[in-house]
Amino acid sequence: MTTTVGVLALQGDVREHVAALTAVGARGVPVRRTSELDAVDALVLPGGESTTIDKLLRAFDLFGPVQQRLRDGMPAYGSCAGMILLADRVLDGTADQQTLGGLDVTVRRNAFGRQVDSFETDLSIEGIEGEPVHAVFIRAPWVEQVGPAARVLGRVEGGHAAGRIVAVRQGPLLVTSFHPEVTGDTRVHRLFVEMVRGDR
Ligand code: GLN
């Protein structure tokens, strides 16, 4: 049976995520309305600006429905701003910023600092075999604190941010601070689709 994975299509790298999902054998479809949400097995929350996506989720009447699907156990993968949206707690958010939540972590927005808004590095991710993952960070958050149910899958390995947590899984939820959709390496999407299928 085909696994249908929605990509929240309010802002961000929607096409790139759809392409990566297709490349690993899932059916990737944009989600902009509840009828589209109802038709998916799982959801990718792309990067962008978490405060803007938060507002757009409300404007499109999707905030409540997505949150309900998450509470009902829908698998979700959040990259960068998507990671912020899935986090239960946010540091350095705006005063009115809300998250969908579900993941028992505290994230810090724009954590890597002004001088290094964007950078790239190689790191290993638990559950991804072979060569290290080339991780592209764009004004990225990191995970500052992880609750008992969440499992750290990857950390920055060198430089000024060495040791910072940048990939976490909790049950059907997967998040990364970085953007795998821009590198052509589909292994993070493959891991997620295998999670959706219950193979991981
Ligand atoms: N800085 C953005 C935020 O706070 C995230 C950046 C991204 O998704 N590339 O939402």
Residues whose N, C-alpha, C, O or C-beta is under 5 A from the ligand:
A	BS01	LIG	G47 G48 E49 S50 T51 S79 C80 A81 R109 N110 I138 R139 A140
